[in-house]
């Protein structure tokens, strides 16, 4: 693969790459903090409940966000292939998320009941589409502007910085500083500002023109998937490891006793989740630069062990012991962040420059569909309780980790 800025002298290339790395860390950190402040699983769901929205509408938030951020990428990728400077799509996507967050703030201040719920869903759909634009373009931009041996460190550093900020947000929620509608709405407004800042900062990135040559039609994407056996194996591994994202809610269910959940147990889970990101993101990023394939193996096995531990605790009747399930959740979320970091780094590293966008779009479309199927799988197993769902997800994590051994090895040397 070609090195970024191959036409520059050695020192000029190093300086440009270092400057680009800082820009990536700043913009990605701001974007990730904004994600944490507007998290549909917790923040938006809580706010809609406080605003009197029906539960049926609240239940739509996570599917809208997850599927909306993955499935449209296949359609955006063909257009992106024709853009020489691809950072502008990321800039537009970040700006779109800022506008969407602003609409959510406006709706929260002016609407109630079903009306605010529908407004949130519409704004979240727009936000998810903007997120799709950022996701489909980012791997190609990262591959062009940061050398292979530093990509995991750059994204891992951004993950740790953002996790620290979200950890602070969780502390504010626990201490009661933000346990009211005004404080949460203010946090979402801050998310809008952060996305706008990320977009503005990313315009400063120095990017060489992209190579053209990847597929730009649905038939071309299908042929790509048929021809690339390693990409198919990667999608299988990543699909099995979606279990690390789907399992955490079932751990939260375990902490609910006969009298229902309480603020302390919820707060402990939020802190465990945010703390896992803070503690592990940079380390995972560093390890991904050495062997993202082996990291997928390690993260899958670690997640399976965490789920088995949770099942054992539940069977022993100890799930309500303070901090026991949150401690297991911490381990599970460490594995989850490892999967995220490794899958991103591996996909960039195995993709030729002209195919990074296409590979990302094909993989994300497949994962969006797999997420829907895996979610239904977990939902069916949950009829026998959280242990049933976690048993299925533990098996998926174990198989996903072991399947990573069949992926092609990527060299760790710089481009």
N, C-alpha and C positions, 0 to 999 in steps of 0.2 A: 504493500500500500504506500501511496505517496505521503510524504510528510507535509503538514500544514506549512504554507508560505515557502514552498520550495524555491521560489525565485529570489528570496531574500538571502543575504549573507547569514552565516551562522549566528553572530551576535544579534543581528537585527531580528532574526527569526525567534531566538530565545526571548528577547525583550517583548516582542509582539505576543508570543505565546503566554508569557507571564502576565502581561497586561490583560489579555483575554481571559486568563484563568481567574483573575480578580473580578472582572466583569461578570463572568459566569457565577461565581460564588455570591456576589452581591444580589444579582437579579434572581437567581434560584432561591436564595435564602428568603428574600422578600416574598416571592411567590409561595414558597412552602409555609411561611408564617401565616400568610393570608389564608391558605388552605386550612390551617389549623383553627383559625379564628372563625371560619364560616362552615366548619365541619357539619355536613347534613346529618350524620349519625347522632350527634349530640347537640350542637349549638342551635341549628335551625329547627330540629325537632322540638327542643325545649321551648324555643321562642314561639313556635306556632302553637304549642300547647298552652302557653301563657296568654296568647292572643285569641284563644277560643276556636282554633281551626279543628275541623272534624278529624278523628283518628285515621279515617280512610285516606284523607289527603296527605296527612303526615307520613303514612306508610309509603307514599309514592316518592319521597325525597331521595332515598338512597338509590333505588333503581334508575331514576332519572339521571342522577349524577354519574353513576358508574357506567351504565350503558351509553349514555349520551356523550361521555368522554372517550369511548373506545370505538364504537361502531362507525361513526362518521369519518374516521380517519382514512378508510379505504377510498372514500370519495374525494377527500382533500388531497390525498397523496398524488393522484394523477395531475392535478393542477400544480401542486408544489414542484413536481419534476421539471416543469418548464420555467421555474424561477431561478435565475442565476444567484441572486442574493437572498438566501432563505431566512435570514434573521428577521426579515420584515414580517413574515407570517407569525413568528413567535411574538414580535412586538404587537401586532394586531390582536393576537389571541390574549395576551396579557391585558391590553387596553380593554378588550371586550369583557374580560372578567371583572375589571374595575367598574365598568358601566353597569354590568349585571348586579354586582354587589350594591352599587348605589341605588338601583331600582328596588332591591330587597329592603334597604334601609327606608326608602320612601314609603313602600307598602306597609312596613311595620309601624311607621309613624301615623299613617292615615287610614288604615283598614282594620277590620276585625272579622272574626269568624271564617266562613267559607271563602269570602272574598279575598282575605289576606292569604289563605292557603293556596288558592288558585294563582294569585299573583306571584307567590314564592315559587310555585312549580314552573310557571312560565319563565321567570327570571333565572331559575336554576337550570332550565333547559338551554337557555342562551349561554349561561356560564359554562355548562358542560361542552357545548359546541366550541366555544372559545378555548376551553381546555384541550379539546381534541386538536385544534390548530397548533397549540403549543407543543403537545406531545408528539404529533407526527413530524414536526419540523426539528425538534430539539436534538434528537440523536444524530441527525445528519450535521447539524451546526456544531455540535460537540466534537464529532469526528473530524471536521475540517479545521477547527480552531484550537484544539488542545491535543497534544500528543498522546499516544496510546497508554504510555506508562503513567500518565498523570490524570486520566479521566476519572477513575474511581476516587482518587483523592479529592478532586475538585467537587464532585457531586456529594461525596461523603462529608466534606467540610460544610457544605451548604446544609446538608441534613442535620448535622450536629448543631449548627448555629440556630436553625429554625426550631429544632426540638427544644433547645434551651428557652427560646422565646415562648413557645407553646406551654412549656412547663411552668413558666412564670404566670401565664394566663390561667392555668389550672389552679395554681396557688391562690390567685385572686378570687377565683370562683369558690374555692374551699373556705377561704377566710371571710366570705360574705361581702367583699368589696364589690363584686360584680353580680351578686345574686339578686338582680332585679332586671326588668326589661330594658331600662335605659342604659345600663352598663353593657348588656349584651348587644344592643343595637349600636352602641358606640364602638364595640369591638368589630362589628361587621363594617362599620364606616371606616375604621382603621384598615381593614382588609382591602377595601376599595382604594385607599390611598397607597397602600403597599404595592398593589398590582400596577397602579399607574406609575409609581416610581420604578418598578422593575422594567416596565416597558420603556420608559425614558432612558434608563441606564443601558439597556440592551442595544439601543441604537448606536452606542459607542463602540460596539464590537467590530473588530477588523476581520473581515471574512473574504476569502478568495471566492471566485466564481465556482459554482458547483458544476460537476460533470453531469451531462445529460445522457441518458441511455437506459434508465430503468423503465419498467412498464407504466403506462398511464391509462390503461383500460381494465375493466373487470376481467376480461379474457386473459390479458397479459399477467395480471396478478395471479390468476388461477394457474397459468403455465409456470410461473415462478415457483409456486408452492409444489407443483408436481415435479419440477426438475431438481429442487434443492432438498435432498434427504436430510441434511443436518438441520435445516430450518424447520422441517416437519418434526424432527426429534426435539428441537428446542421448544416448539409450541406445545408438544406433549408434556415435556417437563414443566414448563411454566403453567400449563393448564392444571396439572396435578397439584402444583404448589399454590394455586389459588386458595387451597384449603387454609393456608396461614392467614388469609384475609377474612375468610368466612367463619373461622372458629371463635374469635374473641367474644362476640355477643353471647355465645352459649356459656362462657365462663362467667359473664355478668349475671346470667340467669341463675347460676349456681349460688351466688351470694345472696339471693333473695330467700329469706326465711318465711316462716308461717305468717308473719305480720307484715310482709312486704319488704321492699328494699328501703334503705335509709341513705341519707346524704353522705355519711361517713364511708360506707362501703363504695358508693359511686365515686366519691372523691379519691379513694385509694386506688380504684381502677384507673381513673383518669391520670393520676400521678404515675402509676406503674407504666402506662402506655407511653406517656410523654418522656418519662425517665429512660425507657428503653431506647427510644430514638436518640436521645441526647448521648447516652453512654456508648452506643454501638455504631452510629452512622459513619463516623470518620474511620473507625477501625475496620468496619466492613469494606469501606471504600478502598482503604490501603490494601486489604487482602484481595479485593477484586482485581486490582492491578497485577497481582501475582498469579492468581488462577481463579477466574470467575466460575469455571466449571466445577472445581472442587468446593468452591463456596456454596454453590447450589446444593451439592451433596450434603455439606455440613449443616446448612440452614434447614434443609428438609428433615434430616435426622433429629436435629435439636427441636424442631417444632413437634414432631411425632412424640418425642419423649415428654415434652411439656403437656401435650394433650392426654397422654397416658397417665401422667401424674395427676392431672385434674380429675380424670375418671376415678382413680384410686382414692383421692381425697373425698370425692362425692360418695363413693360406695362405703367409705369408712364413717360417713356421717359427720365429717369435719369441715364441710364447705363454708360454714358460718364462722369458723375460727378467724379472728381478726388477722388480716394481712396474709393469710395463707394462699387463697386464690389470687389476690393481687400479685404475690410473689411469682406464682406460676405464670400469670399473664405477662409479667415482666419478661420472663424467659421466652414465652411465645412471641412477644412483640420484637424481641431481639432477633429471633429467627425470621420474622416477617420482614424486618428492615434488611436483613441479610439477603433474602430472596429478591427484594426490590432492587437492591444495589447490584447484585450479581447478574440478574436478568438484563438490566439496562446495559451494564458494561459488556456483557458477553455479546449481546446483539449488535452493539456498535463495532466490537472488535472483529466479528466474523463477517461483517457486511462490506463488500467492496464499496468504494466511495459513491459510485453511480447507483447503488442499490440500497443504501441505508434507509432512505425514505420508504421505498417499496417494501422492504423487509419489515420495517416497523409497522407499516399500515396493515400488511397481511397478518402479522403476529397479533396486533391489537384487535383486529376484527375477530380473529379466531378466539382470543381470550375473552372478548366481550360476550360472545355466544357461549363459551365454556362457563363463564361466570353465572349466566342465567341457568344453565343446566346444573352446575354444581350447587347453586343456591336452592334449586328445586330438590336436588338430591338430599341436601342437608335438612331442608324443610320436611321431607318425607320421613327421614330418620328421626326427626325431633318429636314425632308423635309418641315415641317411646321414651321421651325425656332427653335432656341435654347429653347424657351419656351416649345415646344412640348416634346423635349427630357427630359428637367428638370421636367416636370410634371410627365412623366412616372417614372423617377428615384426617385422623391420624394415619389411617391406611393410605390415603391419597398422598400425604406428606412423605411417608416412608417410601412409597413407590416413586414419587417424583424425585426424591433425593437420589435413590439408587439409579434411576433412569439417566440422571445427569452423567453417569460414568460412560454412557454411550455417545455423549456429545464430543465433537472434535475439540482437541486441545488448542488453545490460543497462546501464542508466544507472548511473553511479558515485556519484550524489549520495545523501546520507543520506536515510533515510526520514523 
